Amino acid sequence: MNIKLSVVIPVYKKTQMFVDNLTHNIQLLPKHTEVIIVDDASKEFLEEKN
């Protein structure tokens, strides 16, 4: 794959809102877009994993 665009998205708290928005908007990104999601060690995200 030839990546032409990279998008870095920091996430802190509001994990479900982030997932909902990303799911809705990811289709608007151009092809060959790399999405990097950085969780800022929010307790909310860590609790969902356990």
N, C-alpha and C positions, 0 to 999 in steps of 0.2 A: 504494500500500500504506500502511496506517495502522499504524505501529510502536507497539506497546504496551509492549514490554520490550526493553531493550538489555543484552547480556551482554558484558563485556570479559574476554578470557582472555589473560593474558600467557603466553608460551611461551619457555622457555630450555632448550636441550638436550632430549633425550628426544622428538624430533620425531615419530618413528614411534609411540611410545606415545600421544602427544597425538592424532595422527590417528586411531588405532584407537579411543581413548576417545570422541572427538568423533563419529566415524561411528556408534558404538554408541548414544550418548546424545542425539544431536541430535533424534531422533524423539520424545523425551520433552518437548521444549520446546513451549510453547504456540504457536499460529499467530501470525504477525506479530511474531516475535521477531527482532531484529537481533543477529547474532553478530559481534563485532569481535575479531579475533585479532591480537595484537601480538607480533611476534618480537623478542626482545631481542638481535638480531644474533649469535645463536649460530653458531659455525663449522659445526655439524652441518647447520643449515638452509641456509646459504650453499653448502656443498659439494654438497648434493642438487640445487640449481639448476644447477650447472655441469656 
